Amino acid sequence: MNPRVKTVAAKQNYVLELVFSNGEVGTFDCAPYLNFGVFSELQDPTYFAQARVEGGTVVWPNEQDICPDTLYEASTKLTSK
């Protein structure tokens, strides 16, 4: 099982800065997802900025979420364990 998200910060250009439960820090680019179904609402920067951690993953108020395994595996790691 991959590490889960402990903290999230929404950055410019639809990037999430993530701290994982194993101590790694990474960034995840949400831009490729913004034209797909429920994720299109994330195009609004004010709404995107409402990202928060719930249940080890990132969620938004209208129940959008991204699989925690995807967040870990596809993130660019800034620091390692």
C-alpha positions as CSV (number, residue, x, y, z in Angstrom):
1,M,0.0,0.0,0.0
2,N,1.3,3.4,-0.9
3,P,1.6,6.2,1.6
4,R,-1.4,8.4,2.2
5,V,-1.7,12.2,2.0
6,K,-1.2,14.0,5.4
7,T,-1.3,17.6,4.1
8,V,-2.1,19.5,0.9
9,A,-1.5,23.0,-0.3
10,A,-3.1,24.2,-3.6
11,K,-0.6,26.1,-5.6
12,Q,-0.7,28.1,-8.8
13,N,-1.3,26.4,-12.2
14,Y,-3.5,23.7,-10.6
15,V,-0.6,22.0,-8.7
16,L,-1.0,20.4,-5.4
17,E,1.9,20.3,-2.9
18,L,1.5,17.1,-0.9
19,V,3.1,15.7,2.3
20,F,2.7,11.9,2.5
21,S,2.5,9.7,5.6
22,N,6.0,8.4,4.9
23,G,7.5,12.0,5.1
24,E,8.0,12.4,1.4
25,V,6.9,15.7,-0.2
26,G,5.8,15.9,-3.7
27,T,3.8,17.9,-6.3
28,F,0.9,16.7,-8.3
29,D,-0.2,18.5,-11.5
30,C,-4.0,18.4,-11.8
31,A,-4.1,20.3,-15.1
32,P,-4.5,17.1,-17.3
33,Y,-7.7,16.2,-15.3
34,L,-9.5,19.5,-15.6
35,N,-11.5,18.7,-18.7
36,F,-12.9,15.4,-17.4
37,G,-16.4,15.2,-15.9
38,V,-16.6,16.2,-12.3
39,F,-13.0,17.6,-12.4
40,S,-14.0,20.5,-14.7
41,E,-15.2,22.4,-11.6
42,L,-11.6,22.6,-10.5
43,Q,-10.8,25.0,-13.3
44,D,-12.1,27.8,-11.0
45,P,-8.9,28.8,-9.1
46,T,-11.0,29.8,-6.0
47,Y,-12.6,26.4,-5.9
48,F,-9.4,24.5,-6.6
49,A,-7.8,26.3,-3.6
50,Q,-10.4,24.6,-1.3
51,A,-8.6,21.3,-1.6
52,R,-8.3,19.5,1.8
53,V,-7.2,16.2,3.1
54,E,-9.8,13.6,4.1
55,G,-9.3,9.9,4.6
56,G,-5.7,10.1,3.4
57,T,-6.5,11.7,0.0
58,V,-7.3,15.1,-1.4
59,V,-11.0,16.2,-1.7
60,W,-13.0,19.3,-2.7
61,P,-16.4,20.5,-1.3
62,N,-18.5,18.9,-4.1
63,E,-17.0,15.5,-3.5
64,Q,-14.3,15.4,-6.1
65,D,-11.3,13.4,-5.0
66,I,-8.2,11.8,-6.5
67,C,-7.1,8.3,-5.7
68,P,-4.4,8.4,-3.1
69,D,-2.3,5.9,-5.0
70,T,-2.5,8.1,-8.1
71,L,-1.4,11.1,-6.1
72,Y,1.6,9.2,-4.7
73,E,2.7,7.4,-7.9
74,A,2.2,10.3,-10.3
75,S,3.6,13.0,-8.0
76,T,7.0,14.6,-8.5
77,K,8.9,14.0,-5.3
78,L,10.6,17.0,-3.8
79,T,12.1,15.2,-0.9
80,S,12.5,11.5,0.0
81,K,12.1,9.5,3.2
